[in-house]
Amino acid sequence: MLILLPPSEGKTPATGGDAADWTALSFPALNSARAKVLDALGTVSAHEDALALLRVGASLSADVERNTRLHAEPAAPAHQVYSGVLYDALGYSTLTAAQRKKADESVLVISALWGAIGFADRVPAYRLSMGTALPDVGRLASFWKPLLDDALAAATEGHLLVDCRSSTYAAAWAPPAERTVAVNVFTEAGGVRKVVSHFAKHTRGELARHLLSRRGKAPQTPAQLRQAAAEKWAAELVEGTARKPHTLNIILPS
């Protein structure tokens, strides 16, 4: 089982230590593409209209300025740098040592800057969304899609893929549909379901934590994933097709 996560919008910068060692990152075949994105990001971030080009507000000016020196910025494991609702709910720091090891081996983060990284990979904090277009790179989801198809094929072969990404990051890579389960979250009241956003992030984080911390073997099939989710929530599985992944619907009380 592998768990696919989006990065968080907010990131926690490392307070000290060495810069990222690119040769140590997972999926080294992506390094040339990572360098191209990093160079384009640095150029855009140094522009006088950087905030507008990156579609962020003035409160994030320090984050954008940091983009200009990412080669030298201190790095920390991805599970520390990424923060926010989903990652708080996953609660990596409160997992046991064995569970953290499992997380390091099982969680992949699909990233606008790095393409894909492992949970223990050391990276600096940065500001870049998958929905952004960069000079000489273009729309990042389109840029990464063929590269991730090649880079992740062998690493994900034979694994059940639990897809907890948002739609923006799901656009960057479509894993094999027969082995992928996308996670949706709804509230239900009076027989009427509503899609939720904030609680979807929280619940996906909780699901990731549950899968990493529960006893027994990790789910190997979509049906086993539904059974695991049903240990905590009302859950249903919608079968996929040759092109469309399965869907795990978690239904929260209103």
N, C-alpha and C positions, 0 to 999 in steps of 0.2 A: 504494500500500500504506500502510495505517495500522496501528499497533501499539497495542492497548489494554492498559494496565497498571493494576493496583490500586495504591493508595498503600502505603507501608510503614507498619507499626505504629509503629516508632520513627522519629523525625524529627530532623534536625540543625538547631538554631536558627541563624539568621544572627547573626553576632557584631557587626554594626553596619550602618549604612545606613538608608535610608528605609523607611517602611512601605509596604505594598502599595498600588498605584494600581489601584483596581477598574476604572477606565475602560480600562485597558490589558490586562485579562485577556481571554483568548479567550472566545468565546461570551458577549458582553455581555448578551444577552437573558436570561441566568440571574441577573443581578445582583440583582434584587429578591428572588428566591428565596434567593440567597446571604445577603443581608442578614437575611432572616427566620431562617435557620438560625443565623447568627452571633449574632443577638440571643438566640435561645433557648439556644444553647450557653453564652453568657456568663452568663445567668441561672442555668442549672443548675450551672455551674462555680463560682459564688459561693455556692451552697447549702451548708449544713453537712454534708449527706449527699452531696456532689458525687461522691466516689469511688464510692460504692455506685450512684448514679444512672447514672454513666457506665461502671460495671462494670470499674473498674481498681483496682489495688492501691495501697497507701500509697507505694510507691517512685515512683509517677508523680504525686505530689501537686504537684510543681513544674510539670509539664506541664499539669495541670488548672488551676492558678492562672494560668498563662500564657493560658489560654483566655479569661480575663476582660478581657484588654487587647489582643486581637489587632488592633484597629484601629491601635494605636500601635506594635506590635512590628515590629522590623526584618524585612524580607523578602529572600528570595534566590530564584534560579531553582529551579523544582520539582525539576530533576535534582540540585540540591545539597541541598535540604531533605529529600527522600525518601532514605532509606538502608536498609540491611539486606541480606538475602541476595540478593534479585533484583537490586537496584540495584548492589550490589557486583559481581555477575556481569556486568551490562551494562557497567559501567566507563566511564561517560560521559567522565570526565576524561582517560582514556587513548586516546580516539578521536582521529583526525585532525580538523583544522578542517573539512574537507569532510564527514566522517562526523558530526561534532557538528551541523553545519547540517542534515544529513539527519534526524538524531534530533529536532531542534527542530521540523522540519516534519512528522515522521511519527508521533511518539509522543503519545498522549492518555492522561491519567491520569483515571480515574473516581474521584471523591472524595466522601466523606460531607459535607464542608463546602462544597466549591466546585461540586459537580455534575460538571463536566468542565473540565479545564484543559490547556493545552499544556505541553510539556516546558520551555520557556523562560519561562513565566509566573512572575512573582515573587510568592511567597506567604510568610507566616510559618509557623513550626512550630506545630502544634496537636495536640490529642488528641481524636479522635472516630472512632468506627467506624460503618460503614454499617449494622451490625446494631442500632444504638442507636435508641431512641424518645425524642423531645424534646417538651416541652409545646408545644401549638399547632402542632406540625409533624407529629408522629406518627413511625411507623417510617420511617427515612430512605430505605430502598430504595423504598418505596411512594411517598414524597413526590417523589423525583427521577424516577421512571420516565416519567411523561407529559411532564415538562418536558424531559428529555433526548431523548425521541422527537422533539420539535419542534425543539430547539436543534441537534441533531447531524445531522438529516436532510440538509440541504444540504451540510454540510462533509464528510460521508462518502459522498455520492453517487458511484458509479462506482469506489470504492476497494475493494480486497481488505482485509478487516479481520482481522488476526491477533490473536485474543483470548487474552491471557495473564492474564486476571483470575481471581481466586479466586471461588468460588461466591457468597460474600457480596456481592461487588461486581458480579458478573454479573447479580444479581437487580435491580440498579438500572436496567439498560438492556439491551434485547434488540435488537441491530441486525439488519438484514435477513439472514435465514438463508442465502440463496443466495450472499451475498458474505462470509460470516463463517466463520472456521475457529477453533474452540476448540482449545487446546493442552493435551493430557494427557501425563503422564509416568509410565512404569511401569519397574519392574525385572523381569527375567525370569531364572528359573533352573529348569532341568529342565522347560521347557515351561510353567511356572506363572508368571503375571504377578501383580505386586502394585502397587497404587497407592502412590506415595510422596508425602510432603508437603514436607519440608525440601528434598529434592533436586529436587522439582518447581519450587519457587521459583528455585533456582539454575539449573536447566536452562532455564526460561523466560527468565531474564535472559541466559543464554548464547545462546539462540535470537535474542532481540532484538538482541544485539550482532552476531551472525553476519549477520543480515539487514541491519543498518546498515553493516557493514564489508566485506561480500563484494563482489567485482567483478561487473560486469554489471548488467543491469536488475533492478529489484525485481520480485518475483513479482506477477503480475496475476491468477492463478487459483489455486484450491486445489491443483491438480495441480502447478503450478510451485512452490508453497510446499513441497510434499512433496519435490520434487526438490532444492530449496535446503537443506532440513533434512537430507536424505540425504547431503549433502556432509560432514556431521559425525557423524550418528547413524543408527542403524537407525530408520527412520520409515515409517509407513503412514498412508494417508488413508482415512477412513471417510466415504462420501458422506452428505450430509445429505438433508433432505426440505424440503418447502415451509415447514415451521415449525421444523425442527430444523437448526441449523448443521452444517456439515461438522466433522469432528474429525481433528486431526493427532495421532497417537499416536507419541511418542518413547519408544523402548525402550532402557533402560540395562542394561548387564551387571550381574548381581547382585554 
